[in-house]
């Protein structure tokens, strides 16, 4: 069953307000546990982790910035 536009907006807000800061903390901890890698390797890790977090949620974020397609035209 597909999520409605309003449900996707709510889930996107929850993901951005709660999930993303938690993911950032875990990524920061993960890189901190490594024995101070090369700066380029560290940047590469952050870039990859910065892209990977959004892939599972792509269907939720898709079209959120657009007008509600289910709303009646006024």
Buried (B, 14 or more C-beta within 10 A) or exposed (E): EEEEBEEBBEBBEEBEEEBBEEBBEEBEEEBEEEEEEEEEEEEEBBEEBEEEBEEEBEEBBEEEEEEEEEEEEE
